[in-house]
Amino acid sequence: MSDNELGLFLRVRRAAVTPAEVGLPTGPRRRAPGLRRSEVAALAGVSVEYVTRLEQGRDRRPSPQVLSALADALRMSAGERTLLYRLTKAADPGFNCRGHATPDRTVRPTVRALLDRLEPTPAVLLNQLSDILAHNAGFEWLAGPIGLLDATAPNHARYVFADDRARAAYPDWDQIADEQVAALKQGPFRAEPRMAALADELTVTAGDSFTRRVAGIPARARPGGVIRLAHPEAGLLRLARETLELPVDDDQRLIVYLPADAATSTALDRLDSRPPQPLRLVAG
């Protein structure tokens, strides 16, 4: 399993940018989509050999100036630039020692209040490990019946890859699995001890369904999108997700689920009609 997340991200991003986007001619001799290494090097003002070293993982600590030039050349968004910085910092041995990348289970009081205020809309708070730190009653009604909250310290990645119920709950399980791996890789990944331990666990418990995704999927988690959930009580639901990234020091994300069609809205209204429950904080 490769740990060259920076190189993988650069290769995938290079393949995604068309010559036309950067003002280069599109010739008939191109055998692969995207930009050539030589074109990225010319746009960024670095050598082809240096781009090759970065993509192959032989150099993982480019200067901020080089990072900025590469981000410009590859037409990266603000979110992609942040991810590029994080993947580069993951190669710094002192990064974890300073505590910036250690997943935290502390939930700030204002975030707890926000979860409560979102009722009855389902909302859940996760850290970088995909530990479920807190959720409101709306999410309990949504996720409880599929078994996601059964563990003492529930973890979404562990549920998706190691719980057989996940494949029944998510009709589009492959999409969910892809997105889960991308979310786990939004940062140091195996450079952080607890993340490495989780990855090792899933390598054993999930096998190829996890390891081939880790090797091939870059850290580009989507902030939103629609998912399908086969709910034992409410039937098939279509849910629009919105992910809110908390400040870097929190290293947490709040995910809110909204009905994506009228049938789902009606089904959620039926769930919401049950007696109210208090905000739940997850121990662990």
C-alpha positions in Angstrom: 0.0 0.0 0.0 1.5 3.3 -1.0 1.8 6.1 1.5 2.7 8.7 -1.2 -0.5 10.7 -0.8 1.1 13.9 -2.1 2.2 12.2 -5.3 -1.1 10.6 -5.9 -2.9 13.9 -5.4 -0.6 15.7 -7.9 -1.0 12.9 -10.5 -4.8 12.8 -10.3 -5.0 16.6 -10.4 -2.6 16.7 -13.5 -4.8 14.2 -15.3 -7.9 16.3 -14.5 -6.7 19.5 -16.1 -7.1 19.8 -19.9 -4.6 21.6 -22.0 -7.3 24.1 -23.1 -7.8 25.2 -19.4 -4.2 26.4 -19.3 -4.0 27.8 -22.8 -2.1 25.0 -24.4 -3.0 23.5 -27.8 -4.7 20.1 -27.9 -2.8 17.9 -30.4 -4.0 14.6 -31.9 -1.0 12.7 -30.5 -2.1 12.9 -26.9 -2.6 9.3 -25.6 -3.8 10.2 -22.1 -6.1 13.0 -20.8 -4.7 15.9 -18.8 -1.4 17.6 -18.8 2.1 16.1 -19.4 4.7 16.5 -16.7 6.7 18.7 -19.0 3.7 21.0 -19.3 3.2 21.2 -15.6 6.9 21.9 -15.1 6.9 24.7 -17.6 3.8 26.3 -16.1 5.2 26.1 -12.6 8.7 27.1 -13.5 10.4 24.0 -12.2 12.2 21.1 -13.9 10.4 18.0 -15.3 12.7 15.9 -13.1 11.4 17.7 -10.0 7.8 17.2 -10.9 8.6 13.5 -11.4 10.3 13.3 -8.0 7.2 14.8 -6.3 4.8 12.5 -8.1 6.9 9.4 -7.2 7.3 10.4 -3.6 11.1 10.9 -3.8 10.7 14.5 -2.7 7.8 15.3 -0.3 8.8 18.7 1.1 8.6 21.4 -1.7 8.9 25.0 -0.6 5.8 27.2 -0.2 6.8 29.0 -3.4 6.9 25.8 -5.4 3.6 24.6 -3.9 2.0 27.9 -4.9 3.3 27.6 -8.4 2.1 24.0 -8.8 -1.3 25.0 -7.4 -1.5 27.8 -10.1 -0.4 25.4 -12.8 -2.9 22.8 -11.9 -5.7 25.3 -11.5 -6.4 24.2 -7.9 -9.4 25.6 -6.0 -9.0 27.1 -2.5 -10.0 23.7 -0.9 -7.5 21.8 -3.1 -4.7 24.3 -2.1 -5.5 23.7 1.6 -5.3 19.9 1.0 -2.0 20.3 -0.9 -0.5 22.1 2.1 -1.8 19.5 4.5 -0.4 16.6 2.5 3.0 18.3 2.3 3.0 19.0 6.1 2.2 15.4 6.7 5.8 14.6 5.6 7.2 16.8 8.4 8.1 14.7 11.4 7.4 17.6 13.7 3.9 18.1 12.4 2.2 15.5 14.7 4.5 16.4 17.6 3.1 19.9 17.6 -0.4 18.4 17.8 -1.9 20.0 14.7 -3.0 16.7 13.2 -4.0 14.7 16.2 -7.8 13.8 15.9 -9.6 15.4 18.8 -12.8 14.1 20.6 -13.5 17.4 22.4 -16.8 19.0 21.3 -17.0 22.7 22.0 -20.2 23.9 23.8 -21.2 26.2 20.9 -21.0 23.2 18.5 -23.2 21.2 20.8 -25.7 24.0 20.9 -25.6 24.2 17.1 -26.4 20.5 16.8 -29.4 21.0 19.1 -30.6 24.1 17.2 -30.6 22.1 14.0 -33.4 19.8 15.2 -35.3 18.1 13.7 -32.8 18.1 10.8 -30.4 15.2 11.2 -26.9 16.4 11.9 -23.7 14.6 13.1 -20.2 15.7 14.2 -17.2 13.7 13.1 -13.4 14.1 13.6 -10.7 13.2 11.1 -10.8 9.6 12.0 -14.6 9.6 11.2 -15.4 9.0 14.9 -19.0 10.1 15.6 -18.4 12.6 18.4 -21.9 13.9 18.8 -25.3 13.9 17.0 -28.8 15.2 17.5 -32.1 13.3 17.8 -32.8 13.7 14.1 -29.6 11.8 13.3 -30.4 9.2 15.9 -33.7 8.5 14.1 -31.9 8.3 10.8 -28.8 6.2 11.7 -29.9 4.2 14.7 -32.1 1.6 12.8 -29.3 0.8 10.4 -26.9 0.0 13.2 -24.4 2.9 12.7 -24.7 3.9 16.3 -24.5 0.5 17.9 -20.9 0.7 19.0 -19.9 2.4 22.2 -17.7 4.7 20.2 -19.2 4.6 16.7 -17.0 5.2 13.7 -18.4 5.7 10.2 -15.4 4.2 8.4 -15.5 1.1 10.5 -19.2 0.8 9.9 -18.9 1.2 6.1 -16.1 -1.3 5.7 -16.5 -3.8 8.5 -20.2 -4.0 9.2 -22.3 -6.2 6.7 -25.3 -4.0 7.4 -23.7 -1.1 5.6 -24.0 -2.6 2.2 -27.8 -3.1 2.7 -28.2 0.4 4.2 -26.3 2.1 1.3 -27.6 1.0 -2.1 -24.7 2.9 -3.6 -22.2 1.4 -1.3 -19.2 1.8 -3.7 -19.8 5.5 -3.8 -20.0 5.7 0.0 -16.8 3.7 0.4 -14.9 5.8 -2.1 -16.0 9.0 -0.3 -15.1 7.5 3.1 -11.5 6.8 2.0 -11.2 10.2 0.5 -12.4 11.7 3.8 -9.9 9.7 5.8 -7.0 10.8 3.6 -7.8 14.6 4.1 -4.6 15.1 6.1 -1.6 13.1 7.4 -3.4 9.7 7.1 -0.8 7.1 8.0 1.6 9.7 9.4 -0.8 10.1 12.3 -0.6 7.1 14.7 -4.3 6.7 15.4 -5.1 7.0 11.8 -2.5 4.5 10.9 -3.9 2.1 13.5 -7.4 2.5 12.0 -6.0 1.9 8.5 -4.2 -1.2 9.6 -7.4 -2.5 11.3 -9.5 -1.9 8.1 -6.8 -3.5 6.0 -7.3 -6.7 7.9 -11.1 -6.5 8.4 -12.1 -5.2 5.0 -9.2 -6.4 2.8 -9.1 -5.5 -0.8 -12.3 -3.3 -0.7 -10.3 -0.9 1.5 -6.7 -1.3 0.4 -7.3 -0.8 -3.3 -9.2 2.4 -2.6 -6.4 3.7 -0.4 -3.9 3.0 -3.1 -6.0 4.7 -5.9 -8.3 7.4 -4.4 -6.8 10.8 -3.7 -7.9 12.9 -0.7 -10.6 14.9 -2.3 -13.7 14.5 -0.1 -16.8 16.1 -1.6 -18.5 18.7 0.6 -22.0 17.7 -0.4 -24.0 15.5 -2.8 -27.0 13.2 -2.7 -26.9 9.7 -1.2 -29.5 7.0 -1.0 -30.3 5.3 2.4 -32.4 2.2 2.7 -34.0 2.9 6.1 -35.7 -0.1 7.8 -38.6 2.1 9.0 -38.9 4.9 6.5 -38.0 3.1 3.2 -35.6 4.4 0.6 -34.5 7.9 1.3 -32.7 10.4 -0.9 -30.6 12.7 1.3 -28.7 15.8 0.3 -25.6 16.2 2.5 -24.0 19.5 3.4 -20.6 19.3 5.1 -19.4 22.2 7.2 -15.7 22.2 8.1 -15.0 23.6 11.5 -11.8 25.6 12.2 -8.5 23.9 11.7 -7.8 23.6 15.4 -11.0 21.5 15.8 -10.2 19.3 12.8 -13.9 18.3 12.8 -16.7 18.4 10.3 -20.4 18.8 10.8 -22.6 16.9 8.3 -26.3 17.9 7.9 -28.8 15.8 6.0 -31.7 17.4 4.1 -34.5 15.7 2.1 -33.6 15.6 -1.6 -37.2 14.9 -2.8 -40.8 15.2 -1.6 -41.1 11.5 -0.7 -38.0 11.7 1.6 -39.3 14.9 3.2 -42.6 13.2 4.0 -40.8 10.1 5.4 -38.5 12.3 7.6 -41.6 14.2 8.9 -43.0 10.9 10.0 -39.8 10.1 11.9 -39.7 13.6 13.4 -43.2 13.1 14.8 -41.9 10.8 17.5 -41.2 12.1 21.0 -38.2 14.4 21.2 -34.9 13.1 22.4 -32.0 15.1 23.9 -28.7 15.8 22.1 -26.5 12.8 22.4 -22.7 13.1 22.9 -20.8 9.9 22.2 -18.4 8.6 24.8 -15.0 7.3 23.9 
